[in-house]
Amino acid sequence: MKSVWLIMLVLSSCGLAFLLFRGKVPKGFLARFGMHLVLSAFAIYALNFSGWITGWYVPLNPVTIGAVALLGLPGIGLVLGLQHVLLA
């Protein structure tokens, strides 16, 4: 099972790298993406320690921050859903 996840990680990383380096990156992209990362980390931190959701904890790591940065607040729902499906 771990080999399937590793293959998916490698393929998706190669696909992402291809998309990023294929075309011209717009001006200010990295600054905007960095701001999204910071706001995503703050949103996860606030959610974990505010008490809005009891009994759930969203880990604060690069994978969850990246998912929330790319998907927005529905990314938090995705992470919680994956935790429920994979850890239950």
ABEGO torsion letter per residue (X at the ends): XAAAAAAAAAAAAAAAAAAAAABBBBBGAAAAAAAAAAAAAAAAAAAAAAGABBGBBBBBBAAAAAAAAAAEAAAAAAAAAAAAAAAX
